[in-house]
Amino acid sequence: MYKRDQNIQEITLRTTVQTEKDVQSLDFSKMEFQEQDFSGKKFTGCRFAGTKFINCDFSKARIRMCFFDEAVFENCKLANTDIQFSCFAGSKITDCDFKGSDLLHNNFNGITCDNTTFNDSDLYNSCFVLASLDKTTFQNCNLKKVVFYRIFKTECSFKYSNTREAIFSEGDEPE
């Protein structure tokens, strides 16, 4: 599935991601992107494990079945994205904006999330198991079937979200 094993050079991968609107089944693991414009792009079945994204714009991107395991997102714009069936397990997300996004069936297990907003987003059936959430907001979100199990949270807000339809472990319920 991933073409990185076929000795695709990093320069070729960078050219592909800059020029193509629809990127499929490529391995961008452990690369670093700074100030990259991914807005409006479609990613399907790509691997970004351990990849660093700094000041990148994913606005209005469509992402399906991609792996962002242990990736780093710093000061990234992910507003109005459509991300489904993807994995962010163990990722570090700092100063990012997911506002107004469709984030359905995603794995956010074990993420460290600081000063980030998910406001006005649909997170239906996503998981935040053992996630560390600091100054992270989920205001006016659809949280139906979202699992928040054994999370560590400080200064988080779930205002106007349907928290009664989410699954919180005992003691993790929103204030």
GIRAWO-V996413 format. One record per helix or strand of 3 or more residues. SS is the DSSP state (a for helix, b for strand). FROM is the first residue (numbers start at 1). TO is the last residue. If there is no record, write none. Layout:
BEGIN
ss=SS from=FROM to=TO
ss=SS from=FROM to=TO
END
This chain:
BEGIN
ss=a from=4 to=6
ss=a from=10 to=19
ss=b from=22 to=24
ss=b from=32 to=34
ss=b from=42 to=44
ss=b from=52 to=54
ss=b from=62 to=64
ss=b from=72 to=74
ss=b from=82 to=84
ss=b from=92 to=94
ss=b from=102 to=104
ss=b from=112 to=114
ss=b from=132 to=134
ss=b from=152 to=154
ss=a from=163 to=165
END
